[in-house]
């Protein structure tokens, strides 16, 4: 082979090598920039776990580097290295109305996550919320959203919280603690989120009361305005990953999801107090809470903001609250 051809081959190999190195560097940089940290509450931890075992965020180009379990506190998103928060909306909308640089970009839950469970031997006597008169009712800590929903629901049923109800609040609840209280008959009924109710139903100690409670604002996807400005592609990818997870939960069998959560080494530790039966019930309860529409539109955002405007006495501006450009088909 003459020197001319050897020279051409050398040039080609050099170009290919440089291109390959550049591609690796670009891939590594892209991968690093798509790593995000999520903040969420105990009630939605199962959502992020389902996203993990089904790989919904990864398929949309987002790598979840960590999940912080916290209350719905806007300061967590504003002042820490958390990139997105899946959270009950009202605290965030309050913060936005006071100038917090945060936007609502998507929806996770569009139904009331707090349910009323009654002890099995009381279910024939407690048919609606007004029947809680004279009963011992378990609620979570004062100031929390579940507590507010419980108090609001009982007041709307014309119950005097001070005189008619023996209210028992529990500060740091766990499925085991709540289950024990029902087993020992220390509570006749309780206003609780799904992760605390599922073991009670699975063990046969309680049943859900099918009643309509005052709706509260949904859980949404919140992100700093700065992130939307600087990395719209990442925000869009996260919203798509969230929507795909919602579709997985809506369309897949609850028992299949439960088995995946219990068999995955990264998620099973979160469900140490659950067996397959109780976790299946938990997933079924979440199916009834999480948003399962195939689209989210500007109308959905408008409904959220209008509700907030009523609660906050008109202090919420639609334009300041939402970025609807990420809405669309799930």
Secondary structure as the mmCIF struct_conf table of DSSP 4:
data_model
#
loop_
_struct_conf.conf_type_id
_struct_conf.id
_struct_conf.beg_label_comp_id
_struct_conf.beg_label_asym_id
_struct_conf.beg_label_seq_id
_struct_conf.end_label_comp_id
_struct_conf.end_label_asym_id
_struct_conf.end_label_seq_id
HELX_RH_AL_P HELX_RH_AL_P1 UNK A 3 UNK A 33
TURN_TY1_P TURN_TY1_P1 UNK A 34 UNK A 34
STRN STRN1 UNK A 35 UNK A 40
HELX_RH_3T_P HELX_RH_3T_P1 UNK A 42 UNK A 44
HELX_RH_AL_P HELX_RH_AL_P2 UNK A 45 UNK A 54
TURN_TY1_P TURN_TY1_P2 UNK A 55 UNK A 55
HELX_RH_AL_P HELX_RH_AL_P3 UNK A 56 UNK A 59
TURN_TY1_P TURN_TY1_P3 UNK A 60 UNK A 61
STRN STRN2 UNK A 63 UNK A 69
BEND BEND1 UNK A 72 UNK A 72
HELX_RH_AL_P HELX_RH_AL_P4 UNK A 74 UNK A 79
BEND BEND2 UNK A 80 UNK A 81
STRN STRN3 UNK A 84 UNK A 88
HELX_RH_AL_P HELX_RH_AL_P5 UNK A 89 UNK A 97
TURN_TY1_P TURN_TY1_P4 UNK A 98 UNK A 99
BEND BEND3 UNK A 101 UNK A 101
STRN STRN4 UNK A 102 UNK A 109
BEND BEND4 UNK A 111 UNK A 111
STRN STRN5 UNK A 114 UNK A 119
HELX_RH_3T_P HELX_RH_3T_P2 UNK A 120 UNK A 122
TURN_TY1_P TURN_TY1_P5 UNK A 123 UNK A 125
BEND BEND5 UNK A 127 UNK A 128
HELX_RH_3T_P HELX_RH_3T_P3 UNK A 129 UNK A 132
TURN_TY1_P TURN_TY1_P6 UNK A 133 UNK A 134
BEND BEND6 UNK A 135 UNK A 135
STRN STRN6 UNK A 136 UNK A 140
TURN_TY1_P TURN_TY1_P7 UNK A 142 UNK A 143
BEND BEND7 UNK A 144 UNK A 144
HELX_RH_AL_P HELX_RH_AL_P6 UNK A 145 UNK A 156
TURN_TY1_P TURN_TY1_P8 UNK A 157 UNK A 158
TURN_TY1_P TURN_TY1_P9 UNK A 161 UNK A 164
STRN STRN7 UNK A 166 UNK A 170
BEND BEND8 UNK A 171 UNK A 172
HELX_RH_AL_P HELX_RH_AL_P7 UNK A 175 UNK A 183
TURN_TY1_P TURN_TY1_P10 UNK A 184 UNK A 185
BEND BEND9 UNK A 188 UNK A 188
STRN STRN8 UNK A 189 UNK A 193
HELX_RH_AL_P HELX_RH_AL_P8 UNK A 194 UNK A 202
TURN_TY1_P TURN_TY1_P11 UNK A 203 UNK A 204
BEND BEND10 UNK A 205 UNK A 205
STRN STRN9 UNK A 206 UNK A 208
HELX_LH_PP_P HELX_LH_PP_P1 UNK A 212 UNK A 215
STRN STRN10 UNK A 219 UNK A 224
HELX_RH_AL_P HELX_RH_AL_P9 UNK A 225 UNK A 230
HELX_RH_AL_P HELX_RH_AL_P10 UNK A 232 UNK A 251
BEND BEND11 UNK A 252 UNK A 252
HELX_RH_AL_P HELX_RH_AL_P11 UNK A 254 UNK A 263
TURN_TY1_P TURN_TY1_P12 UNK A 265 UNK A 267
HELX_RH_3T_P HELX_RH_3T_P4 UNK A 268 UNK A 271
TURN_TY1_P TURN_TY1_P13 UNK A 272 UNK A 273
HELX_RH_AL_P HELX_RH_AL_P12 UNK A 276 UNK A 289
STRN STRN11 UNK A 290 UNK A 290
BEND BEND12 UNK A 294 UNK A 294
STRN STRN12 UNK A 295 UNK A 296
HELX_RH_AL_P HELX_RH_AL_P13 UNK A 298 UNK A 311
TURN_TY1_P TURN_TY1_P14 UNK A 312 UNK A 314
HELX_RH_AL_P HELX_RH_AL_P14 UNK A 318 UNK A 321
STRN STRN13 UNK A 322 UNK A 322
HELX_RH_3T_P HELX_RH_3T_P5 UNK A 324 UNK A 326
STRN STRN14 UNK A 328 UNK A 329
#
